[in-house]
Amino acid sequence: MDFFAQQARVRGSSRRLVALFALAVVAIVAAIDAVVWLALGHHPADGEPAASNLPLLLVSSVAVIAGIGLGSLFRIISLSAGGKAVAESVGAVAVPPDTRDPSLRRLRNVIEEVAIASGVPVPDIYLMADEPGINAFAAGYSSSDAAVCVTRGCLDKLSRDELQGVMAHEFSHVLNGDMRLNIRLMGLLFGILVLAVAGRKLLQFGGRGSRRGGSQLLLIGAALMVVGYIGHFFARLIQAAVARSREALADASAVQFTRQTHGLAGALKKIAIDVEGSALQVANRQEVAHMLFGEAGSFNALFATHPPLLERIRALEPGFKEADLARMATGMPREAASPPPARANAAAAASDAPRRSGSPLPPMLTGVLAGGVAAAVPSFQRAAAVQQTLPSGLNEAVQQPESALTVMLALALSSEAELQPAQRRIVADAFGDDVQRAVQAQTSVLAALAPIARLPLVSLAFPALRQLPDGRQQTLLRALDDLVKVDGRVDLNEYCLARLLRIQLSEARAPRRAPVDGMKKLPAARDSVILVCTVVAAAGCSDQAGARRAWLFAMQQAFPGEAIEWTPPPAAWQAPFERALDDLDGLSPTAKELVIQALLRAVHADGQVSVEEAELLRVICASLHCPLPL
């Protein structure tokens, strides 16, 4: 499944949602206007023009539209904190980063693997501890403020592969722009429901009023309640239709992430045969039904927010038969009582165990960290291999805000001894001597870190870094800029570290202002595409002839048939490169796809992917708000 094609489909879903919602509001306004006109007795008298009723109807229309709009706005603003607010609204609790609970540790490691593999920061992790059903959801305005929430049933009933499949499904919503649409849909549904709540209040108030005034209020209140619930009925139809079209795509994306179908299919089968299924017990489950992995409850097929389970399973395993579920059900009690299933590979098994510096890697993964990225190794196994190389002390350090800050500063320190005194002074001036000494202590630990693990370490540290006060985050970013410029030049590794942190922290501070899909076509950003491809081609080759060859491959992909002259990147490439990335972020999803394909042609021109190319590609994808290509 193509991420960029799915982005385009989400945009189409948004347009349909707006159109359908507008039609629902028009119908509600017309119905309320008719009732108000009847209730207040404004029938035109003989000889009186019908237009005399227009002011009343205008006030009624404005009041209804304002009620729906303000209700929607209130709900959306109440969720302005992003994924965290949505998770807490259903009673979920945060999973601490240093948890020692084996099932929660497994969940955190699986989510970290998916985040590293897809090139996004690790999201906040929440647990619905009192929910025995198998379900999960992702919420937020962007990947930098995302939260992933799972039920206790997911932890107790799913194997690691099945949990990985569910998490990959949820990450597809993170990456494809679904989450922002989901939050807006929650607001729209709440706005329509406000009418029904207002009607119920009017009924209560009208019952205590005078006979004449009370009867009018009772009639208007009854109408508001009836029309509000009818409007909510149709809004739920809209909710279900939009959600169903995206869930099948998310299943396909999860398979692309994990490179296997049995994990996701196994989770769906267990939902089908489990007593609780995917049902939630929380009172406001319907509000989040459209963003869940499975159905929130037993609803009429008309309101189903997901395709039928058998349909989803058969899309993954075409030969699957309904009778197979009965055979699976008989084996469930034995499976539940047995120890967790063996891991598919040694890397996955070791990722849930305490990390130890220097622990041996499986033979198939040793090439992953030997100075480059082995393209033949699936993304999750590469992520697991990166996790295994982290010394236990370093992994613990990135779980707490202040120690994560020292790790980021230590990553920016130069290996050249003559530059380090000036860099230590920069750290001491910004944070004090205690932090400077802590940074110095981390340098010896980081010296043994595999180069390919540098930027994934940023993703792992992100949940802790975003807990720092805004002022301290800004000081960190300024200090990083000063550290990398201390020698008068900025090398590629230093630039990637500072740019990635700046993007992620700035979006986490203001999630609702995170960029949305652009509309520009590729020719409108021609110069920016050329410059970005030039920098990537030069980063992957030690000689200009090789860089020019890689760049030509990229140009053939992006602008076939055009004669474009090769120009080496400027010495001060960082500022124009950043402007080019900001320009490319305004492209449409299909245009971004062409850019990524062009970059991949440049990266693969010499048949291998260097650490520098991998880091630069990770930063470019973060800047363009798209996942790392598999």
PERA-V669667 format. One record per backbone hydrogen bond with DSSP energy under -1.0 kcal/mol. NH is the residue of the N-H (numbers start at 1). CO is the residue of the C=O. If there is no record, write none. Layout:
NH CO
NH CO
This chain:
6 2
7 3
8 4
9 5
10 6
11 7
12 8
13 9
14 10
15 11
16 12
17 13
18 14
19 15
20 16
21 17
22 18
23 19
24 20
25 21
26 22
27 23
28 24
29 25
30 26
31 27
32 28
33 29
34 30
35 31
36 32
37 33
38 34
39 35
40 36
42 37
43 41
48 45
52 49
53 50
54 51
57 53
58 54
59 55
60 56
61 57
62 58
63 59
64 60
65 61
66 62
67 63
68 64
69 65
70 66
71 67
72 68
73 69
74 70
75 71
76 72
77 73
78 74
80 77
82 79
83 145
86 82
87 83
88 84
89 85
90 87
91 88
92 87
93 127
95 125
99 96
105 101
106 102
107 103
108 104
109 105
110 106
111 107
112 108
113 109
114 110
115 111
116 112
117 113
118 114
119 115
120 115
122 459
124 146
126 148
127 93
128 150
129 127
131 128
134 277
137 149
139 147
145 142
147 139
148 124
149 137
150 126
151 135
152 128
153 131
155 151
156 152
157 153
158 154
163 159
164 160
165 161
166 162
167 163
168 164
169 165
170 166
171 167
172 168
174 170
175 171
176 172
179 173
181 177
182 178
183 179
184 180
185 181
186 182
187 183
188 184
189 185
190 186
191 187
192 188
193 189
194 190
197 193
198 194
199 195
200 196
201 197
202 198
203 199
204 200
205 201
206 202
207 203
208 205
209 206
214 210
215 211
216 212
217 213
218 214
219 215
220 216
221 217
222 218
223 219
224 220
225 221
226 222
227 223
228 224
229 225
230 226
231 227
232 228
233 229
234 230
235 231
236 232
237 233
238 234
239 235
240 236
241 237
242 238
243 239
244 240
245 241
247 243
248 244
250 246
251 247
252 248
253 249
254 250
255 251
256 252
257 253
258 254
259 255
265 261
266 262
267 263
268 264
269 265
270 266
271 267
272 268
273 269
274 270
279 276
280 296
285 282
287 284
291 288
292 289
293 136
299 297
303 300
312 308
313 309
314 310
315 311
317 313
320 317
324 321
325 322
327 323
328 324
329 325
330 326
335 331
336 332
337 333
338 334
349 345
350 346
351 347
352 349
353 350
359 356
365 362
368 365
371 369
373 609
377 374
382 378
383 379
384 380
385 381
386 382
387 383
388 384
389 385
390 387
395 391
396 392
397 393
398 394
399 396
400 397
404 400
405 401
406 402
407 403
408 404
409 405
410 406
411 407
413 410
419 416
423 419
424 420
425 421
426 422
427 423
428 424
429 425
430 426
431 427
432 428
436 432
437 433
438 434
439 435
440 436
441 437
442 438
443 439
446 442
447 443
449 446
453 450
454 451
457 453
459 455
460 456
461 457
462 458
465 461
466 462
467 464
468 465
473 469
474 470
475 471
476 472
477 473
478 474
479 475
480 476
481 477
482 478
483 479
484 480
488 485
495 491
496 492
497 493
498 494
499 495
500 496
501 497
502 498
503 499
504 500
505 501
506 502
507 503
508 504
509 505
510 506
513 510
514 511
518 587
520 586
525 522
526 523
529 525
530 526
531 527
532 528
533 529
534 530
535 531
536 532
537 533
538 534
539 535
540 536
547 543
548 544
549 545
550 546
551 547
552 548
553 549
554 550
555 551
556 552
557 553
558 554
559 555
562 559
573 571
577 573
578 574
579 575
580 576
581 577
582 578
583 579
584 580
585 581
586 583
587 584
588 520
592 588
593 589
594 590
595 591
596 592
597 593
598 594
599 595
600 596
601 597
602 598
603 599
604 600
607 604
614 610
615 611
616 612
617 613
618 614
619 615
620 616
621 617
622 618
623 619
624 620
626 621
628 118
